[in-house]
Amino acid sequence: SLEIAGTVTPVLSNVSMTPEVRKDLKIRNKTAHMLWFSGLRGAVAYACAKTFPNNNGNRPYFVSTTMAIVMFTVFTFGCAT
């Protein structure tokens, strides 16, 4: 509990130092949802690919294919929002 307070306190003190929010820089809800969903899905897929057994030497292929699919979906869904 004390460690959490020590970690959160500097972050909260810096919040007041941030500049004013401009309305033209606001992230829309659809865009935020896409970034969250794609990012979370991509992180889980990458973690699964990195822990894939490398018995036959296929792990690099799984990692590169997973990253290609993640990048494709992030950019495709990002352009669609």
N, C-alpha and C positions, 0 to 999 in steps of 0.2 A: 504494500500500500504506500509506503514512504518512497519506494523506488518509482512508482507510477507518478506520484506527485512531483518528484524531481524531474521526471521526463516531460510531463505535461506543462508544468509551470513556465519554462522558457518559451514553449510554443504559444501559449496563451498570451504571454507578455508581448510577443512580436505581432500579434493580431492587430493591435492598435496602431502599429507602425506601417501597416499596408496602405497603399494609396486608395483614393476613392474609387469605387466600382463604376465603370462606365457601362451603360446599357448596351452599347454595340459590341462589347466583348463577352457578353453573357452566353454561356453554353446552353443551348436548348435542351429540353428534357429528352427528346428523341435521340439527340447526339450523345448525351450523357449515358443514356441506357445502352446505346450501341457500344460505346467505349468500355463501359463496365462489363457488359455481357461478353464481348469479344475478347477483352483483355483477360478476364477470369478464365474463360474457356481456353484461351491460348496458353495461359500459364499452367493450367492443369494438363493439357495435352502435351506440352513440352516436358513437364515433370515426368509424365508417364513414358514418354519416348526416351528420356535420358536414363530411366531405370529399367528399360527393356533389356532382357537377357541378351548377352552378346555371344551366345554359344556358337553361332554360325558366322559371326562377323557382320551381321546385318544392322546393328544398332545405328551406324552413321546414316544409312539409307532411311531408317525410320525417323531419325531426328530431322534430316533435311526435308523429307516429304512432309512431316508434321509442320515444320516452320513455313514451308511453301503454302500449305493449306491455310494456316493461321494468317499469314500475310495477305493471301488472296481474299479471305473472308473479311478481314478487318477493312481492307481498302474497298471491297465491293459493297459491304454493308455501310461503310462510312460514306461512300458516294451516294448511296440510296437514301440517306437521312436528310 
